[in-house]
Amino acid sequence: MADRNPPEDRLDNLRDRVAKARGETSSTSQPPDSAASLAFRFGGEFGAAILVGALLGYGADFFIHTSPWGLVAGLVLGFAAGVVNIVRVASAYNKANPPDPNAPRIPDDDD
């Protein structure tokens, strides 16, 4: 009974054999994004959230006739959504590419 593989090991073995037959590598790690692509993604996420919030606020103003309060509320909600999106993208990037613990430290003003 000790010579049998658990189901998880057999499944991993099957995945490796299928990937090898397809000519793929079994590792799914991708090289880290460049700093420029990450900056463009931050800007795009933030700008799109503000634009969508402003358009929804303007639409609410148009139909409810509450000008300019719908636009103001839409801009505030779009700004908040943009900040949440940027934090989400940054945390996902940091989780996928952790910083090197052996990297040299930059001195603070207190040092």
C-alpha positions in Angstrom: 0.0 0.0 0.0 2.9 2.4 0.6 4.0 2.2 -3.1 0.9 3.9 -4.4 1.0 7.6 -5.3 -1.5 10.0 -3.8 -4.0 11.5 -6.3 -2.3 14.9 -6.2 1.1 13.4 -7.3 -0.5 11.5 -10.1 -2.3 14.6 -11.3 0.9 16.6 -11.2 2.7 13.8 -13.1 -0.1 13.8 -15.7 0.2 17.6 -16.1 3.9 17.4 -16.6 3.6 14.7 -19.2 0.9 16.6 -21.1 3.0 19.8 -21.0 6.0 17.8 -22.2 4.0 16.3 -25.1 2.8 19.7 -26.1 6.3 21.1 -26.1 5.6 23.5 -23.2 7.6 23.9 -20.1 5.9 23.0 -16.8 6.9 26.2 -15.1 4.3 29.0 -15.4 6.6 31.8 -14.2 6.8 34.8 -16.5 9.5 37.4 -16.5 8.6 40.5 -14.5 7.0 43.3 -16.3 9.2 46.3 -17.2 8.8 49.5 -15.1 7.4 51.4 -18.1 4.6 48.8 -18.7 3.8 48.8 -15.0 3.6 52.6 -15.0 1.4 52.7 -18.1 -0.9 50.1 -16.4 -1.1 52.3 -13.3 -2.0 55.3 -15.3 -4.5 53.5 -17.4 -6.3 52.0 -14.5 -6.4 55.3 -12.6 -7.5 57.3 -15.6 -10.1 54.9 -16.7 -11.7 54.7 -13.3 -11.9 58.6 -13.0 -13.3 58.8 -16.6 -16.0 56.2 -16.0 -16.9 57.8 -12.7 -17.2 61.2 -14.3 -19.3 59.9 -17.2 -21.6 58.1 -14.8 -21.9 61.3 -12.7 -22.6 63.4 -15.8 -25.2 60.9 -16.9 -26.9 61.1 -13.5 -26.9 64.9 -13.7 -28.4 64.8 -17.2 -31.3 62.5 -16.2 -31.9 63.6 -12.6 -31.1 67.4 -13.2 -28.9 67.7 -10.1 -26.0 69.5 -11.8 -23.1 69.6 -10.7 -23.5 67.2 -7.8 -23.7 64.0 -9.8 -20.5 64.9 -11.6 -18.7 65.7 -8.3 -19.9 62.5 -6.7 -18.8 60.5 -9.8 -15.4 62.1 -9.8 -14.9 61.3 -6.1 -16.1 57.7 -6.6 -13.9 57.3 -9.7 -10.9 58.6 -7.8 -11.5 56.1 -4.9 -12.0 53.3 -7.4 -8.7 54.3 -9.2 -6.8 54.2 -5.9 -8.2 50.8 -5.1 -7.3 49.5 -8.5 -3.7 50.8 -8.2 -3.3 49.2 -4.8 -4.7 45.9 -6.2 -2.3 45.9 -9.2 0.7 46.9 -7.0 0.0 44.2 -4.5 -0.4 41.6 -7.2 2.9 42.7 -8.8 4.7 42.5 -5.4 3.2 39.1 -4.7 4.4 37.8 -8.1 7.8 39.5 -7.9 8.9 39.7 -4.2 11.8 42.0 -3.5 15.3 40.6 -2.9 15.9 40.4 0.9 19.7 40.6 0.2 19.4 43.8 -1.8 21.4 46.8 -0.4 19.5 49.1 1.9 19.0 52.7 1.0 19.8 54.8 4.1 17.1 56.9 5.7 17.5 60.4 7.0 17.7 59.0 10.5 20.8 56.8 9.6 
